Amino acid sequence: MGDFKSFNGGAENNGQKNTRNTQGGAPRGGEQQAINLAATLAKAFAGKSEGQILSTIIAQAEQGKRDGTLTNADLDNFYNTLAPLLDGFKKKKLQQIITKLKAI
């Protein structure tokens, strides 16, 4: 994982959802980017515990906030991307982490 911002594709989409390819065939840009990202993350985090993964994500996010390369909008995009995949407890924990990161 190169940086935290790469996880959610950065803020280039300005909060707009990617258009789904409902015609079948090859995935469109946003979908292909998500597929590529999932493959990259799977390789990067293979064999690591949930705690190690979380620590890595938080450390990169903190560094990005301090460097000025990660905005609160990026954090919101990250949350909105990940939250639907999580159960209630993990979703609440992620929201707490995002709130903490926004305060940096």
Secondary structure, 3 states (H helix, E strand, C coil): CCCHHHHCCCCCCCCCCCCCCCCCCCCCHHHHHHHHHHHHHHHHCCCCCHHHHHHHHHHHHHHHHHHCCCCHHHHHHHHHHHHHHCCHHHHHHHHHHHHHHHCC
